[in-house]
Amino acid sequence: MSKRTDSTLQVAVLLCLSTALTSPAGAESTPLTVDLDDEAETTRPEATAIRPRRQLEPQRQRRHRRMALELAGVFAVGNRWYWRDNGKPNEVDWQLSHDLDAVRTKLGDDDGWRFDGNSFDINALGHPGFGMLTHVLARHNGYTLGETFLLSTLASGTWEVFLELAEYGSLNDMLSTSTAGVPLGEAAYQIANHLRETTYDVRAGVGTENGAAFGVVSASAELDRVPTVGAGTVHTGRKVRMSVAVASDDDGVRSVAGHARSNLVGHYRNRRDSSLFVGLSTEFTYRNHSQRDERVWDLLSRVAAGPTVDVELRRGEVTVAIGADLYLDFAMVKSQAFESWRAAHPAATVRNVMQDKQRPYYYAVGGSIDPRVEVAYRRVDLGAAVTASAFGSLDGHDRDQEMMTADAGMTDHDARAQAWIGYRCGDTALVLDGAVTRRGGSMGDAHATTDGRSAMVSVGYRR
């Protein structure tokens, strides 16, 4: 793709999410009336004989002064961190002047914004963490979801233009800071404000991956405040979830995985024997696998948005839940084929996040789909899920673009199929699950594929 095509695509991704968040669906203060049908009133435990009128939470008073002071404090701490040791850790990024000419370049030059060369965890965790922080602060100060997204984007842009004065504006930071802040920040905000309505799940288990043993601990928090009777529309974080899992073995931490998800808007409909939810959701995923003899290391971080659907069917003691998401992704991905390509082109100068990096990765756009089904009968749960993603590199606009001698495009795919069976006894559950994975990709004329198999048994407590 050309530089102009890349720029258009990057702006389109950001504006697409911004439009979704700032549409009328993002306004929490609009009253919502729900008409309940007779069937729903008599079949669900939450139903009553009187048809209620449900409304969204009233809009809270915005605290502009407090928000400004809190952002000033965040910027002061961040500025102090940036200039630690007189800024020496960041000197390598100073490719512009330390004056207003740098601002003019960023605000008026098509080439004033580029993809930076920071390490994976700074870009995959640090900037989404900043987006989460500004999002939570704005929400606690009474701003709507759309206003919060714009404030977080403005804060991120201010940092890029003025605090990192001598650096090119970072395209990847603008694409992943406020956008990742929505699923992360909204999930954290909603769970913190509805602790008693949140379902918590803590698990510990052991398993094998490609023949090697490991142990794993995980925790998740899930909040679902979509009405269980009638039909209507809900906005802003009525369905959210956060989770983290850490696997370890004799060599230490084996992998870390994190996930956050929040709905933006949705329509629900409840009947006697079924429930339907169709909406728009946003999601953040982080994965960091360490190198092992039986499997190669891997990196993936993605922020995504797109339509979602969940259907629940009830027949006697059997409940069947079916769902799927279809997402547009902005991602940071390890190239599976880079090692093979590099062996054939040892002298080539490539993009900054890959050149001379111990764990290289690249920036990409892509799409994901994740159909799933779960069957519950008395104390037994059966389920299966498939997650498939495809990514293509965003070429051009590298921080060191003028130094590059090779800019081969990259593609990668990521697929996982999982099945599980669990037995519940009160708040405790015993779960056995297995999964197969395939990671593959290409770079120029190089190709590589990695397969994996794992099985795990775990004991969990759910409240």
N, C-alpha and C positions, 0 to 999 in steps of 0.2 A: 504494500500500500504506500501511497505517497505521503509526504509530510502533511499536506493539506487534508487528505482523507483521514489520517490519524487524528488531526486536531478537531475536525468536524465530528468524528465518532466520539472523542473524549468529551466534547462539549455536549453532545446529544445525550450521552449516558447521564451526565450530571443534571442537565435540564429536565430529562425524563423523570428522574426521581424527585426533583424539586417541584415539578408540576403536579405530581401525584400527592406530594405532601402539602402543597399550598392550595389545593383545590378545595371547594366547599366541603368535601368529605372530611377534611382535616379540622374543621371548626367544631370544637367541643361544646359550644354554648347553644347549638341548635336543638330545640326540644324534639324529642322523638316519641311518636305515638305508635304503640304496638296493638294491632287488632288480633285477638286470640280466637282461634277457631274452637268449636265445641269439643272436637276430638282431643286437642292438646290439653284442654282444661281438665279432662277427666282421666288422663293416662299417665301424667308425669307427677312425681311426688311434689314438685314445686308449685303445681297448679292450684288455683283457688277458684271459688265459685264466682268471684267478681273479676271482671276484666280489668286488669291494671293498665295504667298509662305509664310506660317507662320513659324516663328521660335520661339523657347523658348528664354527667356531672356539670354543674354550673361553672361557667368560666370564672376563674379566680382573678383577683386584682393583680395586675402586673406590677412588680416591684422593680422599676427601671434603675433607680439609684443603687439599690443593693446589687442588682445584676452587674452594673458598671463597676462597682467596687470589687466584686468577686472576680470578674474578668481581669481587672487591673492587677489583683493579687496573683492570679494564675500567670499573667504575662511577666510580672516582676520575677517570680520564681523561675519561669522558663528562660528569661533573659539572663538571669544569674547563672543558670546551668549552661547556657549556650556560650557564655564568655568565661567559663572556668579555664584556669590556666591561660588567661589572656586570649582565649579563643583558639589556641593551637590545635585542639582536636578537629576544628572545622576549617582550618586554613586551606585544606585541599579543595574545598568547595567554593572558595572565593575567586570566582572567575569574572566578577564585575567590580566596579569601583565602589568605595565606601562613601558615596555621595548621592545627590539627587539624580545623577545620570542613571544610576542603577534603577531607581524608581521609574524613570521615564522609559527605560528599556522594557521593564516588566509591564507597564501599563499601556505602552504605545507601540511595542515592537512585536511582530508575529513570532520572533525567535526568542522572546524573553522568558518563555516557559518551556521547561524540559523535564525529562524523567531523571531523577537524581540517582546517586550511586550509594545510598546508605545501606547498612546491613539489613538483613531480612527482618530481624526482630524489631529494629527501630521502625521500619515501615509497616510491618505486619501487626505489631502490638502497640508500639509507642504512639503512633498517630491515631489509630482507632481508639486508644485509651484517652487521648486528648479530646477526640470527638465525643466520647462517652461522658467525660467530665463536664464539658461545656453543655452537653444536652441535658444532663441531670440538673445542673445549676439553673438552666433556663426554665426547665419544667417546674422546679421547686419555686421559682420566682413568678409563676403564674402564666407563662407563655404557652400558647397552643403548640401543637406539634409542628405545624407549618412555620410559625414564627421562630420556634426553637431551631429548626433546621437552617433557616436563613441566618439566624444569629451565629450558629456554629460555623456555617460556611464563611460568614464575614470574619469571625475570629481567626479561622484558619488562613483566609486570604490576607488578613492584616499581618499575621506572623510571617507569611511568605514574602510579602512585599517590603515590610519595614524592619522587622526584627532580624531576619536573615538577609540583611540589606545587600551584601556583596555576592549573594548566590542567585543563580537563575531561579525563578519561581518554579516550584515542584509540581508538575502535572499529577504525579501519582499521589501526592499528599492531598491535593484538592479532590481527587477522585475517591479517596478512601477515608478521609478524616471525618467530615460531617456525615457522609453516607453510612459509614460503619457505626457512627455514633447513634444512628436511629435504632437499629436492632439492639445494640448493647445498652445504650442509655435508656431507651424506652422500657426495655425489659427490667432493668435495674430499678427504674423509677416506679413502675407499676407494682413490682413485687414488694418494694420497700413500703409502699403505701397500702398494700393489701396482704400483709403477712399472714393473717389468719385464714385467708381464702386461698393461699398458695399451697400447692402440693409439693412436698419435698421427698426426694428419693436418694438414699445413700447406699452404695454397693461396694463390696469387696470380693475379689475372686482370683482364680488362677487359671492359666490357659497355656496353649502352645501356639506358636506361629512358625510355620515351615520347620517343625520339629524342635524348636527351641522353647523352653519354658519361661514364663513370666508371671508376675503378679500385677493386679490392677485395682485401683480404687477410683471411684467416680461419685459425683454428686450432681444433682439437678434440681431445679426449681421451676414449677410450671403453674401458670395462672390462666384460668379460662372463665371469663365473666360474660360470655355470650349467653343470653337468656335461653332457658330450656323449654319455654313455651311460646307459642305464637310465631309470628314472623315479623321481620323488620330489618333495620340497618344499624350496624354498630361501627364506631370509629375509634381509632387511636388506642392501640394497645390493649384491647379486650382479651386477646389471646397472645400470651408471651411465654417464652421459655429460655432458660439459660442452663448450660451444663459444662462440666469439665471432667476429663478423665486422664489419669496419669498411670502409665505402665512402667514397671521397673524389672530388672533382672540382676544377675550377679555383677554386671558391669555398671550398674547405676540406673539412671532414668533412661528408659527405652523409648518412650514416646509421650508427647503431650498433645491433647486435642481439646479444643474448646468450641462452643457453639452458642449463638444467641439468635432469637427469632422474635419478631413482633408483627402483628397484623396492622395494616394502615386503615383499611376500611373493609367492610364485608356485609353480605346479606345472609340472613339465617331464616330457616323455615322448619318448624317442628310439627310433626304429625303424630298419629297414634303409635305407629311402629317404626318411625324413621325421623332422622334429623339431617338437615343439609346446611352447610356453610360454604359460601363462595365469596372470595375476597381477593385483596391485594396484600401481599406480605413482603417483608424484607428480612434478610438473614446475613449473619456473619459467621464464617468458619475459619478456624485456625488449626493447622496440623504441622507437627514437627517431629519427624522420626529420626532417631540416631542410627548411625552406621552399625551393622552387625554382620557377622560372618554369613548368616543365613538370609539376609536381606539388605538391600542398599538403603542409604538415607533418603529422606524425602522432605520436601517443603511445599506447603500450600496455604495460602490465605486468600479468602474471597469475600467480597461483599456483593449481595445479590438482591434483586427485587423482581417480583412478577406475580402472576395469578396463582391462587391456591384453592383447592376444593377438598372438603371433608364430608363424607357421608357415613351415617350410622344407621344400621338396620337391626331391628329387635324382633325376635321371634321366640316367645317363651323364655327359656333360660339362656338362649344363645344371643350374643351380640356380635355383629360383624361391623368393623370400622374400616373404611376404605378411603384413601386420600392420595393426593399427588400435588406437587408444586412444579411450576415451569418458570425458570429464572433466567434473567440476563445478568451476567457476572462481569465484574472487574476483579482481576486476580493477580497474585504474585505466585509464580509457579516455578518449580525446579524443572529444567529441561532434561527429560530422560535420555535424549540423544546427544547432549552437549559433549559428554566425555568422549564418545566415539568421533564426533566431528572435530573436537580439539586435537585428538591424536593425528588426524589427517591434515590439520591446519595449525601446526604448533606455533607459527610465527605471526598469525593473524591477530590484529587488534580488534576486539569486539566491544560490545556495549559495556558500560562501566560496572553494572551489577554482576557481570560475568567475568570481566578481565581481572585476573590475579585474585579473585575471591576464593576463599576456602570452600564456601558453600554457595555457588552461583545460582541465580534465579533470574526470571524475566517478568516483565509486565505484560498482561494479556487481557483480552476480552473473550467472553465465551458464553455458553449456555449450559444449564443443568436441568435435569428432570429426576424426580424421586418418587415413583409410585410405591405404595405400601398398603398392606392389608393385615388386620389382626382380628382373631376370633377368640371370644371369651365364653367359656361354658363352665358355670359354677366356679370352681377354684382353679381352673386350668386356662392358660392363655397360650395361643399359638399365633405366630406372626411371621411375616416375611417382608423384606424391603429391598429395593434396588435403587442405587444412586449412580447416575451417569453424567459426566461432565466432559465437555470438549472446549479447548482453549486455543486461541491463535495469538501470536505475539503482536504487540504494538510496536511497529518498526519506525525508526527515525526519532528525532528530537531527543537523542541521548545527551546527557550532560557533556560528554566528550565526543560529540558527533564528528567534529572536524578531525579527530585523531584516529577514527576507526578506519580500518582497511577491509573489514568484512562485516556485513550486516545481514546474515542469512536469517530468513524468517523461520519461526518455530511453531510447531503445533504439538499439543499433548492431549491425551485423553485419560480419564480416570473413571474406573467403574468398580462398584462393590455390590455384591449380592449377599444378603444376610437372612438367616432364618433362626427362629428361637422357639423354645417351649418353656413355660414357667408354671409353677404351682404355688398358689397363694394360701397362706394360713394366717388370717388376721392381717396385721400390718407387715408381715414378713413374707418374702418370696424367695424361692429357689429357681434359678434360671440357667438353662443350658442353651448356648447359641453357637453357631458356626458361621463362617464367612469365607468367601473367595474374593480376591481382588485382582485387578489388572491395571497396571500403569504402563503407558507407552507413549512414544512421541517420535517426531522427526525434526531434523535441523539440516537444511540443505539436502544432501544425498545420504545423510546418516539416519539410522533408525535404531530404536531400542525398545524392548518390552520387558516388563517385570511382572511376574505372577506371584500370588501369595495365598496361603490357606491358614486359617486359624480356627481354634475352638476354645471355648471358655465356659467355666461354670462359676456362678457367683451367687452370693446371698445378699439380699437387699432389704432395707427397711423403708417403708413408704408411709408418709403421714399427710 
